[in-house]
Amino acid sequence: MVVVIVNLKPRKLADFMSQGMVLCASPADKSTIEFLNPPEGSVPGDKVFFEGYESKPLEVLPAKKNPWDNVAPKLNTDESGVGCFRDEATGKNLPFKTERGQCSAATVKNGIIS
């Protein structure tokens, strides 16, 4: 089980069509990389959300504007390894959550998510 962004424009990667991106965590020096894991008990299709943000996902993200470029610098893991989105308005880290709990990396603390 991993956390995946699934509404990306389809494109070919290593001879396979891809429509998603697996999220991984790493320290700033990128000396290691590991999956961002959903909470225990998760099932495929569980929706990830951030408190205070209404979810209105697009069927497919627009090809010419890549929202990932704006969002990626705001993703990190906190001191407990929980995946977070840094809300610019409040300066707070908002945990990646599902109805079953928080998404986290096994060992990467205070890292980046890519």
ChimeraX attribute file (.defattr): number of C-alpha atoms within 10 A of each C-alpha:
attribute: neighborCount
match mode: 1-to-1
recipient: residues
	/A:1	13
	/A:2	17
	/A:3	22
	/A:4	20
	/A:5	11
	/A:6	17
	/A:7	15
	/A:8	18
	/A:9	14
	/A:10	15
	/A:11	12
	/A:12	9
	/A:13	9
	/A:14	7
	/A:15	7
	/A:16	9
	/A:17	10
	/A:18	14
	/A:19	16
	/A:20	14
	/A:21	13
	/A:22	12
	/A:23	17
	/A:24	21
	/A:25	29
	/A:26	23
	/A:27	18
	/A:28	13
	/A:29	8
	/A:30	10
	/A:31	7
	/A:32	11
	/A:33	17
	/A:34	16
	/A:35	20
	/A:36	27
	/A:37	21
	/A:38	26
	/A:39	19
	/A:40	11
	/A:41	9
	/A:42	17
	/A:43	11
	/A:44	10
	/A:45	9
	/A:46	13
	/A:47	14
	/A:48	19
	/A:49	17
	/A:50	17
	/A:51	9
	/A:52	8
	/A:53	9
	/A:54	8
	/A:55	10
	/A:56	6
	/A:57	9
	/A:58	9
	/A:59	10
	/A:60	12
	/A:61	16
	/A:62	12
	/A:63	10
	/A:64	6
	/A:65	9
	/A:66	12
	/A:67	11
	/A:68	12
	/A:69	9
	/A:70	9
	/A:71	11
	/A:72	13
	/A:73	13
	/A:74	16
	/A:75	21
	/A:76	29
	/A:77	28
	/A:78	20
	/A:79	11
	/A:80	13
	/A:81	19
	/A:82	27
	/A:83	32
	/A:84	24
	/A:85	22
	/A:86	18
	/A:87	15
	/A:88	9
	/A:89	6
	/A:90	8
	/A:91	9
	/A:92	11
	/A:93	19
	/A:94	21
	/A:95	23
	/A:96	25
	/A:97	21
	/A:98	16
	/A:99	12
	/A:100	14
	/A:101	15
	/A:102	19
	/A:103	24
	/A:104	27
	/A:105	25
	/A:106	14
	/A:107	17
	/A:108	27
	/A:109	19
	/A:110	19
	/A:111	23
	/A:112	23
	/A:113	25
	/A:114	17
